[in-house]
Amino acid sequence: MTAKDFTHFDSQGRGRMVDVTAKDVTSRQATAEAVLFMEEETVRKIKEGGIAKGDVLGVAQVAGIQGVKQTPFLIPMCHPLMITGVDFSFVFPENGRTLQITATVNVAGQTGVEMEALTAVSIAALTVYDMCKAIDRKMEIQTIRLLEKRGGKSGHFTRRNGG
């Protein structure tokens, strides 16, 4: 592959922000996931509200929303977008040591929101780590990935079978 195969490079191979002026405004959505692995005691304390810094999941959700809004300041080639909605889900699966964070981001715009969804779950996961690190420094953010995207020229993408 060469620089001309990528939309974020100019003819000299330098990074550029893609011009989306001619693109139609369409409804776009992206869902991303972060998975944290932690001690069972940490999971229990989060569920029971026993973390000294406060409501871990509530703070993580607010942090994730702030992350969505800050994405173009963190990722150099991202366009500032007028986000129309962000929804979070926090699930503790049966294994007792995992937290799955998902975020779905919506926009009516000329470019997608994959980076905003990925930023949302990343910042939320880092916030969980920050709030719980005093009792569990072995926590791991194991996965950050796009699960689904809708809208735009490239169409619909869905991650299948965990891959």
C-alpha positions as CSV (number, residue, x, y, z in Angstrom):
1,M,0.0,0.0,0.0
2,T,1.1,3.5,-0.7
3,A,0.1,6.9,0.7
4,K,-2.4,7.4,-2.1
5,D,-4.3,4.3,-0.9
6,F,-5.2,6.2,2.3
7,T,-7.6,9.2,2.4
8,H,-5.7,10.9,5.2
9,F,-2.6,11.5,3.2
10,D,-2.0,14.1,0.6
11,S,0.0,13.6,-2.6
12,Q,3.3,14.1,-0.8
13,G,2.4,11.5,1.8
14,R,1.7,14.1,4.6
15,G,-1.3,13.7,6.9
16,R,-4.4,15.8,6.1
17,M,-7.9,16.2,7.2
18,V,-10.3,14.8,4.5
19,D,-12.6,17.3,2.9
20,V,-16.1,16.2,3.5
21,T,-17.8,19.2,2.0
22,A,-19.4,17.3,-0.9
23,K,-20.6,14.5,1.3
24,D,-24.3,14.2,2.1
25,V,-25.5,14.7,5.7
26,T,-26.8,11.3,6.8
27,S,-27.6,9.5,10.0
28,R,-24.6,7.7,11.3
29,Q,-24.1,5.5,14.3
30,A,-21.2,3.6,15.9
31,T,-21.0,1.2,18.8
32,A,-17.7,0.3,20.5
33,E,-16.7,-1.9,23.4
34,A,-14.0,-1.9,26.1
35,V,-13.5,-4.9,28.4
36,L,-11.8,-4.7,31.8
37,F,-10.6,-7.6,33.8
38,M,-10.3,-7.1,37.6
39,E,-10.4,-8.9,40.9
40,E,-13.8,-10.3,42.0
41,E,-13.6,-8.1,45.1
42,T,-13.3,-5.0,42.9
43,V,-16.4,-6.0,40.9
44,R,-18.3,-6.6,44.2
45,K,-17.3,-3.2,45.6
46,I,-18.3,-1.4,42.3
47,K,-21.7,-3.1,42.3
48,E,-22.3,-2.3,46.0
49,G,-21.1,1.3,45.8
50,G,-18.1,0.5,48.1
51,I,-15.4,2.4,46.2
52,A,-14.2,5.4,48.2
53,K,-14.1,7.8,45.2
54,G,-17.8,7.3,44.6
55,D,-20.2,6.0,41.9
56,V,-17.7,4.4,39.6
57,L,-20.0,3.6,36.7
58,G,-21.8,7.0,36.9
59,V,-18.5,8.9,36.8
60,A,-17.2,6.6,34.0
61,Q,-20.3,7.4,31.9
62,V,-19.9,11.1,32.3
63,A,-16.2,10.8,31.5
64,G,-17.0,8.8,28.4
65,I,-19.5,11.4,27.2
66,Q,-16.8,14.1,27.8
67,G,-14.4,11.9,25.8
68,V,-16.8,11.9,22.8
69,K,-16.9,15.6,22.8
70,Q,-13.1,15.9,23.0
71,T,-12.3,13.4,20.3
72,P,-11.3,15.9,17.6
73,F,-8.9,17.5,20.1
74,L,-7.3,14.1,20.9
75,I,-7.2,12.5,17.4
76,P,-5.7,15.0,15.0
77,M,-7.5,14.2,11.8
78,C,-11.0,13.8,13.3
79,H,-13.7,16.3,12.3
80,P,-15.5,18.2,15.1
81,L,-19.1,16.7,15.0
82,M,-22.4,17.8,16.4
83,I,-23.1,14.6,18.3
84,T,-26.8,13.9,18.6
85,G,-26.7,11.1,21.2
86,V,-24.5,8.9,23.3
87,D,-25.7,5.8,25.2
88,F,-23.7,3.6,27.5
89,S,-24.0,0.1,28.9
90,F,-22.1,-1.4,31.7
91,V,-22.4,-5.2,32.1
92,F,-20.7,-7.6,34.6
93,P,-20.8,-11.0,32.9
94,E,-21.2,-14.2,34.8
95,N,-17.5,-14.9,35.2
96,G,-17.3,-12.4,38.1
97,R,-14.1,-10.6,37.0
98,T,-15.1,-8.7,33.8
99,L,-16.7,-5.4,33.1
100,Q,-18.0,-4.8,29.5
101,I,-18.5,-1.2,28.6
102,T,-20.3,-0.3,25.4
103,A,-21.1,3.1,23.9
104,T,-23.3,3.9,21.0
105,V,-22.8,7.3,19.4
106,N,-25.2,9.0,17.0
107,V,-24.8,11.9,14.6
108,A,-26.4,13.4,11.5
109,G,-23.3,14.4,9.6
110,Q,-20.9,14.1,6.7
111,T,-18.5,11.7,8.5
112,G,-18.8,8.7,10.8
113,V,-18.5,8.5,14.6
114,E,-16.4,5.4,15.0
115,M,-13.6,7.3,16.7
116,E,-16.0,9.0,19.0
117,A,-17.4,5.6,20.1
118,L,-13.9,4.2,20.6
119,T,-12.9,7.3,22.6
120,A,-16.0,7.0,24.7
121,V,-15.3,3.5,25.9
122,S,-11.5,4.2,26.3
123,I,-12.1,7.1,28.6
124,A,-14.8,5.3,30.5
125,A,-12.5,2.3,31.0
126,L,-9.6,4.5,32.1
127,T,-11.9,6.3,34.6
128,V,-12.9,2.9,36.1
129,Y,-9.2,2.1,36.4
130,D,-8.5,5.5,38.0
131,M,-11.4,5.2,40.5
132,C,-10.4,1.6,41.5
133,K,-6.7,1.5,41.3
134,A,-6.2,2.0,45.0
135,I,-7.7,-1.5,45.6
136,D,-6.8,-3.3,42.4
137,R,-3.7,-2.2,40.5
138,K,-3.8,-5.4,38.5
139,M,-6.8,-4.3,36.5
140,E,-6.4,-4.7,32.8
141,I,-8.2,-3.0,29.9
142,Q,-8.1,-6.0,27.6
143,T,-10.1,-5.0,24.6
144,I,-11.1,-1.8,22.9
145,R,-12.9,-2.4,19.6
146,L,-15.5,-1.3,17.2
147,L,-18.6,-3.5,17.3
148,E,-20.8,-1.9,14.7
149,K,-21.2,1.1,12.5
150,R,-24.1,2.3,10.4
151,G,-24.4,4.9,7.7
152,G,-22.1,6.6,5.3
153,K,-20.5,5.5,2.0
154,S,-19.0,2.4,3.4
155,G,-22.3,1.1,4.7
156,H,-23.0,-1.2,7.6
157,F,-20.3,-3.1,9.5
158,T,-20.9,-5.6,12.3
159,R,-18.2,-7.5,14.2
160,R,-19.2,-11.2,14.2
161,N,-18.4,-14.0,16.7
162,G,-16.1,-11.8,18.8
163,G,-13.5,-11.5,16.1
